[in-house]
Amino acid sequence: MAEIPERLAATVEAFEMLPDRAERIQWLIDIAERFREVPPEVARRPFPEAHRVPACESEAYVWGVERPDGGLDFHFAVENPQGLSAKAMAVILKEGLAGTRPEDVAAVPQDIVYKIFGNELSMGKSMGLQGMVSMVTNTAKKKLPA
């Protein structure tokens, strides 16, 4: 997984090694419990539509904040309290990409969704989670020099 930043790649590889669907689901639930909403110094309700993830059933929002060293930190809001998959994806992206350079974030492939969640995702959930990854990579692309 050369194109995926190291911390994120380690998480993706750990999920790929879990063949048992029940174990994978439990681990995702545990990760979702670590979700913390975007801090108020980054964004407040009502959240701007420009940060809303298209096609996400859980109404997720994404913000990328640049660090002084040029790395990015990502923050998320998930408006659906039952949006466990979106919350888990938010935690995985936030932790896995913390401080990562925009060019490395921009290269993250959308197929990490299937490597983490498996191939049993519904079309709607798949579109929303891939939308979160897309929103993160597009945010990073906007930070790249022209």
C-alpha positions as CSV (number, residue, x, y, z in Angstrom):
1,M,0.0,0.0,0.0
2,A,2.6,2.5,-1.1
3,E,0.1,5.2,-2.0
4,I,-1.6,5.2,1.4
5,P,0.0,7.1,4.3
6,E,1.6,4.8,6.9
7,R,-0.8,5.1,9.8
8,L,-3.8,4.8,7.6
9,A,-2.2,1.8,5.7
10,A,-1.7,0.0,9.0
11,T,-5.4,0.3,9.9
12,V,-6.5,-0.8,6.5
13,E,-4.1,-3.8,6.6
14,A,-5.4,-4.8,10.1
15,F,-9.0,-4.8,8.7
16,E,-8.0,-6.9,5.7
17,M,-6.6,-9.5,8.1
18,L,-10.0,-9.9,9.9
19,P,-11.8,-12.6,7.9
20,D,-14.6,-12.8,10.4
21,R,-17.4,-10.4,9.5
22,A,-18.7,-10.2,13.1
23,E,-15.2,-9.3,14.4
24,R,-14.9,-6.6,11.7
25,I,-18.3,-5.2,12.7
26,Q,-17.4,-5.2,16.4
27,W,-14.1,-3.4,15.7
28,L,-15.9,-0.8,13.6
29,I,-18.4,-0.2,16.4
30,D,-15.6,0.2,18.9
31,I,-13.9,2.7,16.6
32,A,-17.1,4.6,16.1
33,E,-17.4,5.1,19.9
34,R,-14.2,7.2,19.7
35,F,-15.9,9.7,17.4
36,R,-15.7,13.3,18.5
37,E,-17.5,16.0,16.5
38,V,-15.8,18.9,14.8
39,P,-14.6,21.4,17.5
40,P,-16.5,24.7,17.6
41,E,-13.4,26.6,16.7
42,V,-13.4,24.8,13.3
43,A,-17.2,24.9,12.6
44,R,-20.6,25.5,14.2
45,R,-24.1,24.5,13.2
46,P,-25.6,25.1,10.8
47,F,-22.8,23.6,8.9
48,P,-22.0,25.0,5.4
49,E,-23.3,22.9,2.5
50,A,-19.8,23.2,0.9
51,H,-18.5,20.8,3.6
52,R,-21.4,18.3,3.3
53,V,-20.5,14.9,1.9
54,P,-22.6,14.2,-1.2
55,A,-24.7,11.0,-1.2
56,C,-24.0,10.3,2.5
57,E,-27.1,9.0,4.3
58,S,-25.6,10.0,7.7
59,E,-25.2,13.7,6.7
60,A,-21.5,13.8,7.2
61,Y,-19.4,17.0,6.9
62,V,-15.6,17.3,6.4
63,W,-13.1,20.1,7.2
64,G,-9.4,20.1,6.5
65,V,-7.3,22.3,8.7
66,E,-3.7,23.1,7.7
67,R,-1.0,22.9,10.3
68,P,1.9,25.4,10.5
69,D,4.2,22.7,9.0
70,G,1.8,22.2,6.0
71,G,0.3,18.9,7.2
72,L,-3.5,18.5,7.4
73,D,-5.8,17.6,10.2
74,F,-9.3,16.5,9.4
75,H,-12.5,17.1,11.4
76,F,-15.9,15.6,10.9
77,A,-19.5,16.0,11.8
78,V,-22.0,13.2,11.5
79,E,-25.6,14.4,12.0
80,N,-27.3,11.0,12.1
81,P,-26.8,9.6,15.6
82,Q,-27.1,6.0,14.2
83,G,-24.4,6.8,11.6
84,L,-21.9,4.3,13.0
85,S,-20.2,3.5,9.7
86,A,-19.7,7.2,9.0
87,K,-18.5,7.8,12.5
88,A,-16.0,4.9,12.2
89,M,-14.8,6.1,8.8
90,A,-14.4,9.6,10.3
91,V,-12.2,8.3,13.1
92,I,-10.2,6.1,10.8
93,L,-9.5,9.1,8.4
94,K,-8.9,11.6,11.2
95,E,-6.4,9.4,13.0
96,G,-4.9,7.8,10.0
97,L,-4.2,11.1,8.2
98,A,-3.4,13.4,11.1
99,G,-0.6,15.8,10.1
100,T,-0.2,14.2,6.6
101,R,1.0,16.3,3.7
102,P,-1.7,17.3,1.2
103,E,0.0,15.4,-1.7
104,D,-0.1,12.2,0.3
105,V,-3.7,12.7,1.4
106,A,-4.7,13.4,-2.2
107,A,-3.4,10.0,-3.3
108,V,-5.6,8.0,-0.9
109,P,-7.7,5.6,-3.1
110,Q,-11.5,5.3,-2.6
111,D,-11.3,1.5,-2.5
112,I,-10.0,1.7,1.1
113,V,-13.7,1.7,2.0
114,Y,-14.1,-1.9,0.8
115,K,-10.8,-2.9,2.5
116,I,-12.1,-1.6,5.8
117,F,-15.8,-2.4,5.6
118,G,-15.7,-5.5,3.3
119,N,-17.7,-6.0,0.1
120,E,-21.1,-6.5,1.8
121,L,-21.9,-2.8,1.9
122,S,-25.2,-1.5,0.5
123,M,-25.0,0.8,-2.4
124,G,-26.1,3.8,-0.3
125,K,-23.6,3.2,2.5
126,S,-20.8,2.5,0.0
127,M,-21.5,5.8,-1.9
128,G,-21.6,7.8,1.4
129,L,-18.3,6.3,2.7
130,Q,-16.6,6.7,-0.6
131,G,-17.9,10.3,-0.6
132,M,-16.2,10.9,2.7
133,V,-12.9,9.7,1.3
134,S,-13.4,11.8,-1.8
135,M,-14.2,14.9,0.2
136,V,-10.9,14.3,2.2
137,T,-8.8,13.8,-0.9
138,N,-10.4,16.8,-2.7
139,T,-9.8,19.0,0.4
140,A,-6.2,18.0,0.2
141,K,-6.0,18.7,-3.5
142,K,-7.2,22.3,-2.9
143,K,-4.2,22.8,-0.6
144,L,-1.7,21.7,-3.2
145,P,0.3,24.4,-5.0
146,A,-1.1,25.3,-8.5
